[in-house]
Amino acid sequence: MFFFFTMHELHELAHIWTGRLICGCWGTRDFNVWELCRDCLQQQPLSILATFAGPIFTFGMLWVGWYWTKYGKSPARRSWGLVFILGNMQFGRMYMAVTGSGDEVWASKHLLLNHDRSNASVITMITFLVVSLICLPPLITAYKAIANKRRWLIFACFLIVPLILDTVVILFLLNGALIKGVLSRVWIMGTPLLITCWLVVCCIIVGANFDLLKHFGVPQKPSLTDHQ
């Protein structure tokens, strides 16, 4: 779960770093909403790339996971492949696209929407299909790689539970603390101190459990009691 939280924050960093490279200044942000610095969107047409940067990062991590799971030469590498697939917001990207929200739909509408919004539903549908075509192959590979007899239940939990916890922890608890002024001072990269502290905590926890993640997808050897 903390790997999931870490990848969420790296997704947001991909947005703001791309915006900084294009605009030459940092925008504002919280844990899940970011903005470019003032007037950049109008002055820099390429600034729309900052919106695509987050999903591109996430999709890239999903496909790294797909490659490691499918072609990894060691159990540890295949295990990390599963972690990268299940530890990124694959289902969330598809869910947001089908509901007409999310980075992909917003950026696509910014580029393609008619003045009368007559093609809004078409853009949403096409964007959802594209996002699904990107996310489904890694998800199918991850599903097939799970050897547990309750594979469907485990797979469903890894799709849904992280999104629920991400919503509760990130959107409600941490963003709520930020709104109340807890470590809300912006110090680097247009980022409040609380967000940086959260990322450091997540990285420490993931690093401390690095060896466990290497065995995430490796079946355990049966013990003596299993045969009794």
Long-range contacts (C-beta under 8 A, 24 or more apart in sequence): 1-162, 1-165, 2-202, 2-205, 2-206, 2-209, 3-83, 3-87, 3-202, 3-206, 3-213, 4-87, 4-88, 4-89, 4-162, 4-165, 4-166, 5-166, 5-169, 5-170, 5-198, 5-202, 6-199, 6-202, 6-203, 6-206, 7-58, 7-61, 7-87, 7-88, 7-89, 8-32, 8-89, 8-166, 8-170, 9-195, 9-198, 9-199, 9-202, 10-57, 11-54, 11-55, 11-57, 11-58, 11-89, 12-54, 13-189, 14-53, 14-54, 14-56, 14-57, 15-50, 15-51, 15-53, 15-54, 15-103, 16-50, 16-189, 16-190, 16-191, 17-53, 17-189, 18-49, 18-50, 18-53, 19-47, 19-50, 19-53, 20-189, 20-190, 22-46, 22-47, 22-49, 22-50, 23-47, 23-50, 26-189, 26-190, 27-190, 28-186, 28-190, 29-190, 29-191, 29-192, 29-195, 30-175, 30-178, 30-192, 30-195, 31-170, 31-171, 31-174, 31-175, 31-178, 31-195, 31-198, 32-170, 32-171, 32-175, 37-190, 48-107, 48-110, 48-111, 51-103, 51-106, 51-107, 51-110, 52-103, 52-104, 52-107, 54-103, 55-93, 55-102, 55-103, 55-104, 55-131, 58-88, 58-89, 58-90, 58-93, 59-93, 59-134, 59-135, 61-88, 62-88, 62-90, 62-134, 62-135, 62-138, 63-138, 65-138, 65-142, 66-137, 66-138, 66-141, 69-138, 69-141, 69-142, 69-145, 69-217, 70-141, 75-214, 75-215, 75-217, 75-218, 76-214, 76-215, 76-218, 78-145, 78-217, 78-218, 79-213, 79-214, 79-215, 79-216, 79-217, 79-218, 80-213, 80-214, 80-216, 81-142, 81-145, 81-217, 82-142, 82-145, 82-146, 82-216, 82-217, 83-213, 83-216, 83-217, 85-138, 85-139, 85-141, 85-142, 86-142, 86-158, 86-159, 86-162, 87-162, 89-162, 89-163, 89-166, 90-135, 90-138, 90-139, 90-159, 91-135, 91-139, 91-159, 91-160, 91-163, 92-163, 92-166, 93-131, 93-135, 94-128, 94-131, 94-132, 94-135, 95-163, 97-124, 97-127, 97-128, 97-131, 97-132, 98-124, 98-128, 100-124, 104-130, 104-131, 145-217, 146-217, 147-219, 174-198
